[in-house]
Amino acid sequence: MSHAQPEKTMSHAQPEKDTKYGVVLEPAVPTGLGSAAIDGDPITIGETLEAVAVSVGNKAVDQNDADAIAAAEIRATGETTVRSGGVGETAQAAATLNSQVMRPQDKTKLSDILTGATDKLSVDKAVTKEDAEAVHVAAEMVAEPGGVAASMTTAANLNQLK
C-alpha cells in the first residue's frame, strides 16, 4: 500500500505595524503550523511533531523524548523500525549525546530535531487514538505538557471531533 504525503501550502502572517506607537507586532502564533486544525483537515503526526518544536522546542532531547519521537515516526510510516536518518534515529542519537553533555546550552533541543518534521517523515498520516497510545507507551507514560506524547493525545482528540 502506497502512501503519499499531500502538499500543504503554508501561510505566513506578516508582521503588523502598530500605527499609534509605530512598533512592529509579530504574530503570536506561527500561522504556518497547525493549519489542519483551522481548515478542518485531520492533524497529522508530522504536524504534531512540528507543534512540539514550537511549544517546548527549547527543551533538551532526553531518552523519553527520543522514544516518543521514534514511536511517532513508526506510527506515521507503518514500518516496524525507525528509518535510517529519520527523526526517530536522529532523536535517539541526540538523547545519547545529551546524556554525556554537561552544559545545557550545548545540548540538542527538540526544535533542532522536530522543526520541519512533516518534510522529514517519508510518510505522514492523521493521528489516531491508537497512535497516541503507542507513543505514550514508548515514552514510559511520561506525558510532559506540550511534549510529544501529550501533543499526540491532543491531536487524536481533535481529529476524533472532526
C-alpha positions, 0 to 999 in steps of 0.5 A, a space after each residue: 500500500 502506497 502512501 503519499 504525503 499531500 502538499 500543504 501550502 503554508 501561510 505566513 502572517 506578516 508582521 503588523 505595524 502598530 500605527 499609534 506607537 509605530 512598533 512592529 507586532 509579530 504574530 503570536 502564533 506561527 500561522 504556518 503550523 497547525 493549519 489542519 486544525 483551522 481548515 478542518 483537515 485531520 492533524 497529522 503526526 508530522 504536524 504534531 511533531 512540528 507543534 512540539 518544536 514550537 511549544 517546548 522546542 527549547 527543551 533538551 532531547 532526553 531518552 523519553 523524548 527520543 522514544 516518543 519521537 521514534 514511536 511517532 515516526 513508526 506510527 506515521 510510516 507503518 514500518 516496524 523500525 525507525 528509518 535510517 536518518 529519520 527523526 526517530 534515529 536522529 532523536 535517539 542519537 541526540 538523547 545519547 549525546 545529551 546524556 554525556 553533555 554537561 552544559 545545557 546550552 550545548 545540548 540538542 533541543 527538540 526544535 533542532 530535531 522536530 522543526 520541519 518534521 512533516 518534510 522529514 517523515 517519508 510518510 505522514 498520516 492523521 493521528 489516531 487514538 491508537 497512535 497516541 497510545 503507542 507513543 505514550 507507551 514508548 515514552 514510559 507514560 511520561 506525558 510532559 505538557 506540550 511534549 510529544 506524547 501529550 501533543 499526540 493525545 491532543 491531536 487524536 482528540 481533535 481529529 476524533 471531533 472532526 
